[in-house]
Amino acid sequence: MKIKIPFIERSLEISFDDAGGKWATSGGSPIDAVVKAAGVTEEKALRLDAVYACVQLYARTMAAMPLILYKKTDKGKERAVNHYLYRLLHDEPNPNMTSYVFRQILEASLKTWGNGYAWIEFDEDWKIKHLWPLHPESVFPQRDLRTGELFYDVIFYNGRRCILRAYEMLHIPGLGFDGISGRSPIRQCAETMGLSLSIRKYGNKFFDNGARPSGVLEHPGALTEAAQERLKKSFDKRYSGIENAAKTMLLEEGMTYKQIGVPPEEAQFLESRKYSVTEIARIYSVPPHMIGDLDRATFSNIESQDINFAKHTIMPECVCWEQELRRKLLTTEENEAYEIEYLMDGLVRGDMPSRYQAYAIGKQWGFLSTNDVRAKENMNFVKDGDVLYTPLNMIASDQSAAYWQSRIDAQKQVQKGGESNE
């Protein structure tokens, strides 16, 4: 097969026949026929504004959330800022890019090609040195038919082919069914994407003609084929296109021009474009208002839709990332002492009155301190701000009987004292 080498204008012929039937590869899906018929590829689909907006929304959201390495302690967990992986994940996975750019690339690849890949580079002591993103079209996941072990056939930017073991590849998969790789949402929904591309193509042609269909030129005499062709080219050059709209027509030799009306079903292609935006948003589980479709958005439902997007769309995405990062970047011993988590506090936080009401409840019932609240609001700590307050109108269930008995005894003593005074 012929593949394009990422980042450079070169192609490479590659064949898997030399494996001698050793590998089982992910591919050959019946969807490929639909993709070919619809003429849809990942690059073409990204030209659709709705697809690009959905992919960008996921990529920017996953890249903007802090990715933290925590150390487990007796009192809970704390940031493991002294561990070498902390900087690798939070700041700079390799010398060429920040953590934001790295995660943005992988998430965009995941939402376009269905898989996000990064090469895990080790140093001479088998300590993780760098994480390098790879283009999904240059990675071919395969499984050994004899041992079941997963390998990755990779074409690097310089054209060099290399077989990477599973522990050398960070692989964030999308929805899939073979345990090897995820499926591309673009190819899985090729018909929808193809329809959207066709609608856009029709719209371009429609407006290229000044938003008017072709008309009819009538001539009282007979014209040769050559004369007809010259007349058509001359007319299109002078009056076709938006830049020539509303120009005064000059007709010669008794010619007349009759415009053909626009059928209502053809003039409503804008409605079709809106529907295609809704379909694409549904494919990506994105609320339409988050990609600029505000037709059905209201002030009251936007905030709840944002929270639902965080809970039901971004949170599962975070779990997928976290589990793969722990599995590939932490050793068995480190997994007992460390954990990797996305910090979603900023994503799911509500408006100011709702937050302050939640803080008040937390302080009232004794599970939040003043400094806990200030940390969540990105404020500096204050002296004596770690004090937890205990509500006095509650008691542990195993102490309630003794408490009420002491109250009864105290009341009896008060009554006896009153009687003796009399």
Residue, then its C-alpha position, 0 to 999 in steps of 0.5 A: m500500500k502507498i502511504k504519505i509520510p507525515f510532515i514531509e511531502r513524500s510517500l512510501e510503498i509498504s507491504f505487510d506480506d513479508a510478515g508471512g501471515k504472522w500478523a492480524t491487522s485492523g482493517g478491511s471493514p465493510i465501511d470502506a466501501v461506503v467511504k469510497a462511494a461517498g468520497v469522504t476522508e478525514e481531511k475532507a471532513l475537517r473542511l466542514d465547519a461543524v466537524y472542525a468545531c467539534v474536533q477543536l472543542y474536544a481537543r481544546t477542552m482535554a488540553a486545557m484541563p490540568l493533568i496531575l500526577y498525585k502521590k497517595t498518602d495516609k491523609g489522602k493524596e498530594r501533588a507529586v511535584n518531585h516525580y519526573l513524570y509530573r513535569l512530563l505530563h503537566d508541562e512538557p512531554n518533549p522538547n518541541m511542545t507543551s503539554y497543551v499542544f501534545r494533548q491537543i494533537l492526540e485528542a484531535s487525532l482521536k476524534t478524527w481518525g479514531n485513535g491517538y498515538a504517542w511514542i514512549e521514548f526511554d533512556e538507557d536506564w529504561k526511564i521514560k524520557h519523552l512522549w512524541p505524538l504520531h500521525p494516525e495514518s503512519v501507525f498500524p496496530q497488529r496482533d501476533l497470531r501465535t502469542g496474541e501480543l500487540f505490536y505497532d508498525v510505525i512509519f516515522y517522519n523521516g520514512r524509517r519503518c519500526i516495530l514498537r512493542a505495546y509498552e513503547m506506545l501510548h494508545i488512546p483508542g476510540l470506539g472499537f470492536d476488535g481490541i486493537s484500534g478504534r474506529s474513525p467517526i468520520r468513516q463510521c458516519a461517511e454517509t452523513m459526512g458525504l451529504s454535508l460535503s455535497i450540500r456545501k458544494y451545492g451552496n458554493k455553486f449556487f452562490d457562484n452564480g449570484a444565487r440565481p440558476s441559469g437563464v435562457l437566451e433567445h435569439p430570433g435566428a439560427l446560430t451555429e454551434a461555434a456561435q452558440e459556444r462563443l455566446k455562452k462563454s461571453f455571457d458567463k464571463r460578463y454576468s455570471g458570479i456574485e461580483n457581476a450581480a446586478k450588472t446591466m445586460l447588453l443584448e444584441e441582434g434581437m436577443t432576449y433573456k428569460q430567467i428560470g425561477v428558483p424552485p422552493e426545494e432548491a432554495q432551502f438548502l440552508e435549512s439542510r445545512k442547519y440539519s447537517v450541523t445538528e447531525i454532526a453534533r449528535i455524532y460527536s455528542v456535543p450540544p449544538h450551542m457549543i459549536g455555534d448553533l444557537d437556534r434552540a439554546t436559551f439562557s436557562n438551558i445552556e448552563s445545564q447542557d454545559i454541565n451535562f457535556a462535562k459529565h457525560t462526554i468529557m468525563p468518560e474521555c478523561v477516564c480513557w486517558e487516565q487509565e492508559l496513562r497509568r497503565k503505560l507510564l507507571t510501573t506496578e510498584e508506582n501504581e500502588a503509590y501514585e495515580i494520574e488524574y485530570l482536574m475537572d473542577g474548573l469545567v464543572r463549576g457552576d455560577m458564583p451564587s451556586r458555588y458559594q452556597a455549596y461552600a457554605i454547606g461544606k463549611q457548615w457540615g465540617f468537610l471543607s475548611t476556609n483554605d479548602v474553599r480559597a484553594k478552589e477559588n484560586m486564592n491564597f491561604v490565610k492563617d488558621g484557615d485549616v480549621l474544620y467546624t463541627p455542627l453541635n446539633m448532631i451526634a454519632s448514632d452509637q453515642s445517642a443512647a448515652y447522651w439522652q440518658s445523661r440529659i434525663d439524669a441531669q433533668k432529674q437532678v434539676q427537679k430534685g434540687g428545686e424540690s429541696n429548696e421548697 
